[in-house]
């Protein structure tokens, strides 16, 4: 792919990302949620997306951190104690962010009232 195509693809992506919120907020009062059940559906979708992104991001981060640590240990085994402690601390912090996203999604689910319940 030549640089002209890459630039065109980049510009198209930026324009698409910047134009999406404008389209989402362009709805009039006629398209607003009609009752609390419409809003609750959007909260449920938001909670599901939060859980999915938290799990995906946490898994990717933990995998990359572990891979880099094991590669460093494989190259220099005598540095293992100096590598393992920061790696475990980093994994714990990544996991805490994932759990924080789960808690937020749980609170979003708590705001949802189901019909007949």
Wavefront OBJ file of the C-alpha trace (Angstrom):
o trace
v 0.000 0.000 0.000
v 1.528 3.275 -1.042
v 1.622 6.384 1.113
v -1.191 8.125 -0.805
v -3.611 5.297 -0.072
v -2.523 5.209 3.566
v -3.124 8.945 3.911
v -6.545 8.647 2.272
v -7.481 5.758 4.562
v -6.313 7.719 7.610
v -8.294 10.824 6.618
v -11.412 8.741 5.921
v -11.100 7.053 9.312
v -10.679 10.358 11.148
v -13.655 11.894 9.338
v -15.768 8.816 10.098
v -14.868 8.857 13.776
v -15.506 12.588 14.095
v -18.803 12.435 12.177
v -20.306 9.573 14.191
v -21.147 11.547 17.369
v -22.763 14.305 15.311
v -25.075 11.749 13.715
v -25.888 10.154 17.050
v -26.814 13.477 18.648
v -28.795 14.714 15.632
v -32.034 13.027 16.660
v -34.945 15.279 17.419
v -37.448 15.157 20.243
v -39.603 12.729 18.248
v -36.823 10.115 18.387
v -36.057 10.579 22.084
v -36.610 7.595 24.385
v -40.352 7.361 24.971
v -40.236 5.790 28.416
v -37.874 4.417 31.044
v -37.715 1.007 29.363
v -36.056 2.496 26.265
v -33.441 4.165 28.452
v -32.956 0.940 30.426
v -32.200 -0.908 27.212
v -29.447 1.576 26.436
v -28.057 1.139 29.965
v -27.989 -2.629 29.458
v -26.128 -2.256 26.174
v -23.653 0.128 27.835
v -23.055 -2.351 30.660
v -22.473 -5.188 28.188
v -20.017 -3.123 26.152
v -18.165 -2.066 29.326
v -17.760 -5.671 30.441
v -16.596 -6.784 26.994
v -14.063 -3.991 26.561
v -12.741 -4.429 30.102
v -12.215 -8.138 29.580
v -10.613 -7.610 26.172
v -8.295 -4.814 27.295
v -7.292 -6.570 30.495
v -6.559 -9.819 28.700
v -4.449 -8.106 26.049
v -2.543 -6.090 28.656
v -1.844 -9.081 30.866
v -0.749 -11.164 27.907
v 1.693 -8.534 26.672
v 3.105 -7.907 30.163
v 3.617 -11.605 30.831
v 5.128 -12.174 27.394
v 7.621 -9.336 27.818
v 8.580 -10.494 31.307
v 9.134 -14.086 30.220
v 11.141 -12.946 27.222
v 13.335 -10.828 29.498
v 13.843 -13.752 31.865
v 14.692 -16.038 28.956
v 17.358 -13.616 27.755
v 18.857 -13.060 31.201
v 17.790 -15.665 33.799
v 19.732 -13.961 36.601
v 17.351 -10.957 36.356
v 14.270 -13.060 37.150
v 13.719 -11.743 40.703
v 14.005 -8.132 39.507
v 11.541 -8.788 36.683
v 8.920 -10.896 38.466
v 8.044 -8.409 41.229
v 7.164 -5.467 38.931
v 5.378 -7.868 36.572
v 3.143 -9.209 39.346
v 2.440 -5.669 40.554
v 1.549 -4.612 37.012
v -0.736 -7.628 36.541
v -2.504 -6.801 39.803
v -3.061 -3.205 38.690
v -4.386 -4.333 35.298
v -6.742 -6.761 37.017
v -7.962 -4.040 39.390
v -8.915 -1.865 36.409
v -10.880 -4.756 34.911
v -12.674 -5.341 38.214
v -13.415 -1.611 38.436
v -15.091 -1.794 35.010
v -17.118 -4.796 36.193
v -18.292 -2.818 39.244
v -19.354 0.102 37.041
v -21.233 -2.283 34.745
v -22.896 -3.865 37.801
v -24.064 -0.436 38.982
v -25.391 0.296 35.501
v -27.321 -2.973 35.625
v -28.708 -1.919 39.027
v -30.338 1.127 37.432
v -32.320 -1.050 35.049
v -35.968 -1.725 35.869
v -37.408 -4.719 34.044
v -41.054 -4.824 32.970
v -43.248 -6.627 35.460
v -40.534 -6.579 38.138
l 1 2 3 4 5 6 7 8 9 10 11 12 13 14 15 16 17 18 19 20 21 22 23 24 25 26 27 28 29 30 31 32 33 34 35 36 37 38 39 40 41 42 43 44 45 46 47 48 49 50 51 52 53 54 55 56 57 58 59 60 61 62 63 64 65 66 67 68 69 70 71 72 73 74 75 76 77 78 79 80 81 82 83 84 85 86 87 88 89 90 91 92 93 94 95 96 97 98 99 100 101 102 103 104 105 106 107 108 109 110 111 112 113 114 115 116 117
